[in-house]
Amino acid sequence: MNAVAGAVLVLNSGSSSLKYQLLHPGSGEVVHGGLIERIGETEVPDHKTALRRVFDEFTARGLDLTDGAGTPEGLVAVGHRVVHGGRSFHSPTVIDDHVLAEIRRLSSLAPLHNPANAQGIEVARELLPRVKQVAVFDTAFFFHLPAAAATYAIDRELAEKHALRRYGFHGTSHEYVSRRAAEFLGRPTSEVNQIVLHLGNGASASAVRGGRAVDTSMGLTPLEGLVMGTRSGDIDPGLVLHLGRSLGMGIDEIDTFLNRRSGLKGIAGENDFRALGALIEQGDEHAKLAYEVYIHRLRRYIGAYLVDLGGADAITFTAGVGENAAHVREDALAGLEGFGIVVDPERNAGRISEPTRISPDDAPVAVLVIPTNEELAIAREAAAL
């Protein structure tokens, strides 16, 4: 049996990583997948080199992605996660030269991601020229936010001319997880109001009413919102002006400062949660402060979205930190019993790798951990298109 037949290759090119899966969109069966990390810091200098290694690995496993590519006997499509779709893209899109150029143009709004996404697309088109390449955009789920949530209070004409609005990110994950949470609860998606917390090195929160996003923490770029691994999240815009006027920092320097040298890394010098926890255990005060700032910002958004939704049926954690860090889940919801939000310590213990309720069965608000599966969501959208 040809394991490649009918499959979709999903490529998720992060700022310093490449996650890949070959899977069948109908059954969700994963033929093969993996992750290349620390691109640019190791012997893998860039995403082009990483992707060529991926193709070599498939070949070594006897999986010829080029054999019958684009036919019923071969690969159906390559699905690419693309972070920023701007005003142009808010649904899965077959990639041509124009689409690729537009993804590159939007790199100024997602400097850690769109350039890597574009590189992955470029190499995949070169290596698989007969296969449809499909872009699935992080911003799509949030494109139809209510105007009050999407609009910045800046000059209207300038905002309209240059498409300056809140776009939101991690949309593929938020949409997938919110649907899976409703399924887990045995309720129609249209009847569940929930707060979704996608917590990884990049982190975002969303308020989802009946399956539709009504608010989200990230904005025009993936820099706004929660404290992240290396990104600041919300700051006073005046700080940016101060960095330029008083400290003499240029635009590119400020960009690097806020995107790569801030967040947990900026406060504690470490952005990996496991390493951060080790530092806290050793009594490192900077690490302790970084964690407290992280939790404080997270709780602020949870509170805001409880008000947005008029109360929640569920609060759902997902992604690397959300699925693996029990103390983050516990601390984020501590003291909220008056809102019907309770975490059961035994259910919450350790890493969680399958859909799980971590609140008591009789608690008014279901607190869930739903592992995200962006690759499956992307594969299904690419195949459907």
C-alpha positions in Angstrom: 0.0 0.0 0.0 1.3 3.5 -0.9 1.3 5.4 2.4 1.6 8.7 0.6 -1.5 8.2 -1.5 -4.2 10.7 -0.4 -2.0 12.2 2.2 -1.3 15.9 2.9 2.2 17.2 4.0 1.8 19.9 6.6 4.6 22.3 7.1 4.6 24.7 10.1 7.7 26.9 9.8 8.1 28.8 13.1 10.6 31.5 13.9 13.3 29.0 14.8 11.7 25.7 14.1 10.1 23.5 11.5 7.3 21.1 12.4 6.2 18.7 9.8 3.7 15.9 9.4 2.5 13.6 6.6 -1.0 12.6 7.5 -4.3 11.5 6.1 -6.9 14.2 6.6 -9.9 11.9 6.8 -8.7 9.5 9.5 -6.1 11.8 11.1 -3.5 9.0 10.8 0.0 10.3 10.9 2.4 8.5 8.5 5.4 10.4 9.7 6.3 13.6 11.4 8.9 15.5 13.4 10.4 18.7 14.6 13.6 20.5 13.8 14.4 23.1 16.5 16.9 25.9 17.1 17.3 26.7 13.4 20.0 29.3 13.0 21.5 28.3 16.4 22.8 24.8 15.4 24.2 23.0 12.3 20.9 23.9 10.6 21.5 27.5 9.5 18.1 28.3 7.9 14.7 26.9 7.0 15.8 26.0 3.5 18.4 23.6 4.9 15.9 22.3 7.4 13.2 21.5 4.8 15.7 19.7 2.5 16.6 17.6 5.5 12.9 16.7 6.0 12.6 15.6 2.4 15.8 13.5 2.7 14.4 11.9 5.8 11.1 11.0 4.0 13.2 9.4 1.2 15.3 7.4 3.7 12.1 6.0 5.1 10.9 4.9 1.7 8.3 7.6 1.4 8.6 9.2 -2.0 6.7 12.4 -1.9 7.4 13.1 -5.6 6.0 9.8 -6.9 2.7 10.5 -8.5 2.6 13.8 -6.7 -0.7 15.7 -7.2 -2.5 12.6 -8.4 -4.7 10.1 -6.6 -1.7 7.8 -6.3 0.3 10.5 -4.5 0.4 13.5 -2.3 -2.9 15.5 -2.3 -1.4 18.9 -1.2 1.1 20.6 0.9 -0.6 22.7 3.6 1.4 25.6 5.0 0.7 27.4 8.2 1.1 31.1 7.5 0.9 33.5 10.4 -0.3 36.8 8.9 -2.8 37.0 6.1 -3.5 40.7 6.5 -6.7 42.0 4.8 -6.1 39.9 1.7 -6.4 36.4 3.1 -9.0 35.1 5.5 -9.6 31.6 4.1 -7.4 28.7 2.8 -5.7 29.8 -0.4 -3.9 28.0 -3.2 -0.4 29.6 -3.4 0.9 31.2 -6.6 3.5 33.8 -7.2 1.2 36.6 -6.2 0.1 35.0 -3.0 3.7 34.2 -2.0 4.7 37.9 -2.7 1.9 39.1 -0.5 2.9 36.8 2.3 6.4 38.2 2.1 5.0 41.8 2.0 3.2 41.1 5.3 6.4 40.1 7.0 6.7 43.5 8.5 3.7 42.6 10.6 4.9 39.2 11.7 8.7 39.4 11.5 9.4 36.2 13.4 7.0 34.1 11.3 6.0 35.2 7.8 9.6 35.2 6.5 10.0 31.6 7.7 6.6 30.6 6.3 7.6 32.1 2.9 10.9 30.1 2.9 9.0 26.9 3.6 6.6 27.6 0.8 9.5 28.5 -1.6 11.4 25.3 -1.0 8.3 23.1 -1.1 7.3 24.6 -4.5 10.8 23.9 -5.8 10.9 20.3 -4.5 7.2 19.5 -5.3 6.4 21.6 -8.4 3.3 19.5 -9.3 1.6 19.5 -6.0 -0.9 22.2 -4.9 0.5 24.4 -2.1 -2.1 25.7 0.2 -1.7 28.5 2.8 -3.9 28.3 5.9 -3.7 31.6 7.8 -3.5 32.1 11.6 -5.5 35.2 11.3 -8.5 33.7 9.5 -10.5 32.6 12.6 -10.4 36.2 13.9 -11.1 38.0 10.6 -14.7 38.6 11.5 -14.3 39.9 15.0 -16.9 42.4 16.1 -15.9 45.9 15.0 -15.6 47.0 18.6 -13.0 44.3 19.2 -11.1 44.7 16.0 -10.9 48.5 15.8 -8.0 50.5 17.2 -8.9 54.0 18.5 -6.7 55.8 16.0 -7.3 58.0 12.9 -10.1 56.2 11.0 -9.0 57.2 7.5 -5.4 56.1 8.2 -6.5 52.8 9.7 -8.8 52.0 6.8 -6.2 53.0 4.1 -3.5 50.8 5.7 -5.7 48.0 7.1 -4.6 48.8 10.7 -6.8 46.6 12.9 -6.6 43.7 15.4 -6.1 40.5 13.4 -5.4 37.9 16.1 -3.2 34.9 15.7 -3.0 31.1 16.5 -6.5 31.1 14.9 -6.2 27.6 13.5 -5.5 26.3 17.1 -8.2 28.4 18.7 -10.8 27.2 16.2 -9.8 23.5 16.4 -9.6 23.5 20.2 -12.9 25.4 20.7 -14.7 22.8 18.5 -13.0 19.8 20.2 -13.9 21.2 23.6 -17.6 21.4 22.7 -17.4 17.8 21.3 -15.8 16.7 24.6 -18.6 18.3 26.6 -21.2 16.6 24.3 -22.7 19.9 23.3 -23.2 21.7 20.0 -20.4 24.3 19.4 -23.1 26.9 18.9 -24.2 26.5 22.6 -20.8 26.8 24.2 -19.2 30.0 25.3 -15.5 29.5 26.2 -12.2 31.1 26.9 -9.4 29.4 25.0 -5.8 29.9 26.3 -3.1 28.9 23.7 0.0 28.9 25.9 3.3 28.2 24.2 6.5 30.2 23.5 4.0 32.4 21.7 0.8 32.8 23.7 -2.7 34.1 23.0 -6.2 34.1 24.6 -9.6 34.2 22.9 -13.2 34.6 23.8 -15.4 32.3 21.7 -19.1 32.7 21.8 -21.0 29.8 20.1 -18.1 28.9 17.9 -17.3 32.4 16.8 -14.4 34.5 18.1 -15.5 37.7 19.7 -12.2 38.9 21.1 -8.5 37.9 21.2 -5.4 39.1 22.8 -3.0 39.5 19.8 -3.5 42.4 17.5 -2.1 43.9 14.3 0.9 41.8 15.0 1.7 38.7 17.2 3.4 41.1 19.7 0.3 42.3 21.5 -1.4 40.6 24.4 0.0 38.0 26.9 3.6 37.8 28.1 5.4 35.3 25.9 8.7 33.6 25.7 10.6 36.4 24.1 7.8 38.9 23.3 6.7 41.6 25.6 2.9 41.5 25.1 1.0 44.6 26.1 3.1 47.6 26.9 2.4 51.4 27.0 2.9 52.6 23.4 4.7 55.6 25.0 7.5 53.1 25.9 8.3 52.7 22.2 8.5 56.5 21.8 10.8 56.7 24.9 13.1 54.0 23.5 13.5 56.0 20.3 13.6 59.6 21.6 15.4 59.2 24.9 17.5 56.1 24.4 18.3 56.6 20.7 17.2 53.2 19.6 16.3 52.7 16.0 13.1 51.0 14.6 14.9 47.7 13.9 16.6 47.7 17.3 13.2 48.4 19.0 11.7 45.6 16.9 14.4 43.1 18.1 14.1 44.3 21.6 10.4 43.8 21.9 10.1 40.6 19.8 13.3 38.7 20.8 14.7 40.2 24.0 11.5 40.7 26.1 8.9 38.6 27.8 10.2 35.8 30.1 13.6 36.0 28.5 13.8 39.7 29.0 13.0 39.5 32.8 14.7 36.2 33.7 17.1 35.5 30.8 15.3 32.3 30.1 12.2 31.6 27.9 11.9 27.8 28.3 9.3 27.0 31.0 11.2 24.0 32.2 14.4 26.0 32.7 12.5 28.8 34.2 11.0 26.4 36.8 14.4 25.1 37.7 15.6 28.7 38.3 12.7 29.4 40.5 13.4 26.2 42.6 17.0 27.5 43.0 15.6 30.8 44.4 16.2 33.0 41.4 14.3 36.2 42.1 14.2 37.3 38.4 12.7 34.0 37.4 10.1 34.2 40.1 9.2 37.7 39.0 9.0 36.7 35.4 6.5 33.9 36.3 4.4 36.2 38.4 4.2 38.8 35.6 3.2 36.0 33.2 0.4 34.8 35.5 -0.8 38.3 36.3 -1.2 39.1 32.6 -3.0 35.8 32.0 -5.4 36.4 34.8 -6.2 39.9 33.5 -7.3 38.5 30.1 -9.3 35.7 31.7 -11.2 38.3 33.8 -11.8 40.5 30.7 -13.2 37.6 28.7 -15.5 36.5 31.5 -17.0 39.9 31.2 -17.0 39.8 27.4 -18.9 36.5 27.4 -21.1 37.3 30.4 -19.7 34.2 32.0 -18.2 31.1 30.4 -19.2 27.5 30.0 -15.6 26.4 29.7 -12.0 27.6 30.1 -9.7 25.6 27.8 -5.9 25.3 28.0 -3.9 24.1 25.1 -0.4 24.2 23.4 3.0 23.4 25.0 2.7 25.2 28.3 -1.1 24.9 28.5 -0.9 21.1 28.1 2.2 20.4 30.2 2.5 23.0 33.0 0.0 22.1 35.8 1.1 24.9 38.0 0.3 27.5 35.3 -3.2 26.1 35.0 -3.7 26.1 38.8 -2.2 29.6 39.4 -4.1 31.1 36.5 -7.4 30.1 38.0 -6.6 30.3 41.7 -9.2 32.1 43.8 -12.0 32.1 41.2 -14.3 29.8 43.0 -16.9 32.7 43.3 -17.1 32.6 39.5 -17.8 28.8 39.4 -14.2 28.1 38.4 -12.4 25.3 40.3 -9.4 23.2 39.5 -9.2 19.7 40.9 -5.6 19.1 42.0 -5.6 15.4 41.2 -7.1 15.8 37.7 -4.8 18.7 37.0 -1.6 16.9 38.0 1.3 16.5 35.5 1.3 16.7 31.7 -2.0 16.0 29.9 -1.9 14.5 26.4 -5.6 13.8 25.7 -8.8 15.8 26.2 -9.3 16.0 30.0 -11.6 17.9 32.4 -9.5 19.2 35.3 -12.4 20.7 37.2 -14.9 18.8 39.4 -17.9 17.3 37.5 -20.3 19.5 39.4 -18.4 22.8 38.9 -20.4 25.4 36.9 -17.5 26.1 34.6 -15.8 23.2 32.9 -12.0 23.7 33.0 -10.4 21.6 30.2 -7.1 20.7 28.7 -7.5 20.0 24.9 -4.3 19.2 23.1 -4.2 21.2 19.9 -3.7 19.6 16.5 -3.0 22.4 14.1 -1.5 20.0 11.6 -4.7 18.0 11.3 -6.8 21.2 11.0 -4.5 22.5 8.3 -4.5 19.1 6.4 -8.2 19.0 6.3 -8.6 22.6 5.1 -5.9 22.0 2.4 -7.6 18.8 1.2 -11.0 20.3 1.2 -9.8 23.2 -0.9 
